[in-house]
Amino acid sequence: MQIRFAWCCILGALAGCTPAEQGGAAAERDVPAADFVLTAESTHNRFSAAIPPALRVPSGAVVEVYTKEATDGQLTPRSTVADVAALDFDPIHPLTGPVYVESAAPGDVLRVTLLDIDIGDWGWAAVVPGFGFLADQFTEPYLKIFSIAPGDTVAQFTERIAVRLRPFAGVMGVAPATDSMLSTIPPRANGGNLDNRYLTAGTTVYFPVFVEGALFSVGDTHAAQGDGEISGTAIEAPMRIVYRVEVLKGHRPVPEPQYETDEYYAVTAFGTTIDEAARKAAGYMIDYLVAEHGLTRVDAYVLASLTADFKISEVVDVPHMLVSMHIPKRVLGM
């Protein structure tokens, strides 16, 4: 792993990557060799069907990408609070891609399997004035820089408080069916700023396809985050991600991103209130149970009430919210 990663980091030097393997989890997975590589030079920071692809791949390809931290270089390991106060939001969320997946067409589903995620050698967390769930209460800029060494499983918050490293991409998505250059800040049906901390290595994510080739992108990578990301940031860090993309023809419709692991199946839903997002997520879970497990709608409703869990994934992009709902596979006899 160390030899492979050293070579890959030459390709992804702009991402500042080193292997933080979170307790050996990556070593326990059989990660296939990448068919294609995108460095952190291949980035954009909008969602649009008009953004040309950085790469074209066949369905089934394994892609290795490198990501920048969320400010696109405005913050560095040497930054101070003054740099936070001066942040420009226009280049926020540099996304590596888009990746055009051959044969993907509107109405298909793109399956993205997250095979491996490695954290870079540093990260940051901040309070940006005017941004965050409690922006009215926390009005002064704040910055904490974290150094992350190879093999680290935690980031040191204080001398006695440590935060477990659990890397994932805050933004993942396909292109929407518009040539408008949409902000990456809110979550949408195409994915986007999900900030869902469960989208870690070993997770498979399903996206509805809206345009030819799907045009998949990933970025805003987080080394650690709680549900909701209330202050406005996670531990924002550059990363290396290996994923597989597959086009699913004739798949059950997926109105918004859904995902699964060996332990559970999950749906996501966005809204401008928690209530709206939660109601949509509950409906999507019922639809899944009816379509995939042969339940009546009322049986699915009651089973979800007994066994499924709401997760508040995203509250920071007020008024945009994201709610996820998980159901254990053991309940379903899977």
N, C-alpha and C positions, 0 to 999 in steps of 0.2 A: 504493500500500500504506500509506504513512504517513497519508494522509488518512482512508482507511477505518478504519485501526486506531485513530486518535485518536477517531473517533466511537464505535467499539465499546467503547473503554475508558471512555467516559462511562457506558455501560450496565453495564459490569463493574467499576466503580470499586472495589468491595470486593476484587477480585482483585489490584489493584495492577499491572496489566499494562502493559508497554511492548514494542515489537517487537524482540526479539533474533532475528535471522533466520538464524543459523548459516550464514554464508558464502553467503547469497543463495539457499539451497535453496528457501525458501518462494516467492521471486519466480519461480523456474523452474517451479513448478507452477501449473496453471490452477485456481485455487480458486473454486468457484462461490459466489454470494451465498447467505447463509443464509436458509432459510425460517422458522426459529424461533430465538429467543435465550433462554437461561437465564442469569441473573446468578449471582454467587456467594452471593446470598441464599437460593437454592433448594438447600439442602443437607440431608443426613442422614448418619448415621454408623453405620448397621447394614445388614445384608442381610436382607430379609424381604418376603414377599408382602403383608404387612399395611401397608406404607408406601404412602400414597396417591401417585399420580403428580403430579409438578410440571408436567407438560406431556403433551399427547397429540398425536401426529403420524402422518401416513400413511406407509406403506412407501415408501421412496425419498426421504424428506425430508432436507434438509441442516440440521443443527442446530449452532448456535454456543453454546458454554458457557464460563463462567468458573469457575475453581477457586480454592479457598483453599490455603494451604500446610498441611502435614500436621497441625499442632497446633491448627488452627482458631482462630488468633489468640493462642495462649498465648505464642508467640515472635514477636518483631517485629525490625526492623532495629536496634533499640536494646537488645535483650536481652543478658543476661550469663549466665555459667555458673550463677549462682544460680537463674535461671529454668529452666534445664535440670533441675536437681536437684528442682525443685518441680513438674515436669510431671504433669498428670493424664491418664492414658491413656484415660479414658472418652470424651472428645470427639475422640480421634485419628481421622484419615482422614475429614474432611468430604467427602462425595461429592455432586457436582452431579447432580440428578435426583430421583427416577427419571423416565425418559421412557417413556411408554406408546406402543408402536408398534402401530397398528391392524392387525388381521388376524393378529397373532402369536398362536400357540396352542402348548400343550405338544406336543412332538415336532417342531416346526419348528426351523429354524436362523436366527439373527439374524446378518446380515452387517453389520459396522461398518467402514466405510472411513475411515481417518484422513486427512483432507484437508490440515490445516494445524495447526501448534502454535506458539504464540508464548509466550516466557517473560516473566514479570513483571520488575520492576526490582530484585529482590533474592532471595536464597536463603540457606539455612543448612545446615550439616552438624554432627552432634553425636555424642557418646557419652552414652547415657542409662544410668546405673547399673542393673544387673540385666537389660539388654536387649542383644542382639547375639550374634553367633556365638561370640565370645571374651569373653563377659561375665564369666567367672571371672578373666580376666587384666586386663581394663580396667575397674576398679571406680570410678574417679573421673569426674565429669561433665566434659564438654569441649564447646566450642561455637566454630564458625567461621562468621562472617557474610560473605556475598559480595554485592558490589554489581554489578549487571548493567545495562549501558547499551545503548541501542538499537544494533543492529548488531554487538554483541559475539559472537565465535565461541568464546571461551574464558573461563573464570573463573580468576582469579589465586589460586593456592593459597599460594605464597610468591613472593618477588621473582623467582625463576628457574623456578618450577614452575607450569605452567598446565594446567588441566583443560578438555578440549574439551567444549563444550556440545552435548548431543544429547538434546533434551527428549522425554519420553514420560510417560504416565500409569502410575503404579505400581499403581493399582487400577482395574480395569474389570470390569464384570460385570452379569449379569441377576439377577433375584430368584430365590431358591431356592423350592421348593414347600413352604414352611412359614410359619406366622404368627409363629414365634419370632423374636426380634430377635438375629440372629447377629452376633458380632464380625466386623469386617472384617480382622482381623489375619491369619488363615491363608488360603491359597489353597484353593479348592474346585472342584467340577465346574462351578459357575456362573461361575467366573472369580475375582473378588476380588483379593486382594493378590498379583498375579502377579510384580511387580517385574521384569518382563522388558524389558530395555533395548532390545530390537529392535522394540518396538511404537511406532515413531516415525511421523511423517507420511509417507504413501505406503504404509503397511501396511494390509492388510485382515485383520480378525479375525473369526472365526466362533465364535458362542456357541450352545450348546444352549439351547432355550427350555423353561422349566419351568412358567410361569404365563401366563395371558392377558395380552397386551400386552408380554410380555418384561420390562418395567420395567428399562431399562438405566440405569446410573449410572457416573460416572467421577470420579476424584480422585487424591489422593496424588501429585501431579505432580512429576516429577523433572527437573531441568535436566541432570544428569549422574550416571551410576552405573556401576560395574563389575558384571560377572556375580557374583551372590551377595549383593551389598550387605552385606558381612560386619560392618561396624561398627554396623549397624542403621538407618542413614540414607543417602540419596543427598544431592545438593544439592536440598533440598526448597524448592520455589518455587511461587508462584501462577502460573497460566497461562490462556491462551485457547486453546480447542481447537475446530476445526470438523470435524464428521464427518457421514457419510451412513449412515442405517440402512435396511436392506432385509430383508424377510421372505422366506425361501426355503422353499417348500413342496415336500415330496417329496425333499428333499436327503438325501444319504448321512448317516447318523447321526454326530454329532460328540459323543463322550462328555464331552470337556473342551475348552476353547478351543483352536482351531488358527488359524494365520495364514499369510499369504503376501505376498511382494513380487514384483517383476518377476524377481528373482534366485533365489528359493528358496520351497519350501513347508515349513511347520513344524508340529509338534504339541507340546502341553504335557501334563504329567502331574504331579499332586501326590502326596505320600506322607509318611509319618512318618520315612522314611529315604531317603537318596539312592538306595540300591539299589532300594527299592520304586518310587520315582518313575521311575527310569531304565528299569526293566523295563516299566512301564506305557507310557512314551513309546515304547520300541522296539516294543511291540505295536501302538500306535496308528499308527506309521509303516508297519509291515507292512500293517495294515488299509488304510491310504490307498493304498499301492502296488498292492495287490490290487484294490481297488474302482475306482480311477481310471486305472490303467495296465495292467490285465489280466495281471498277473504271478501266478504260483503263489506260495503262501506261502513256499516254500523259496527261490525266486528273489528274492522281495522281501526276505527275511532276509539273503541274501548281498549283494544290491545295497546294502542299508542299511549293512552292514558295510564295504563298499568305498567308499561315497560320502557317507554321512550323518554329521553331527556332533552329539554331545551338547553342550548348553549348560547349565551349572548356573545357573539363573536366580535361585533363592531358597534361601538357607540360614539367613537371619537369624531367622525366626520359629520357632525350635527348639521342638518337634521337627518342624515342618511344613516340607517341602522342595518345590521345584518344579524339574523338569528339562524342558528343551525339546530338540527334535531337528530339525535342518534338513537338507534335501536339495536340492542345486542343481537348478534347472529345466533347465539345459543338459544335465545327465545324462539327463533324461527326454525330451529332444527337444522341449522346450517353448519 
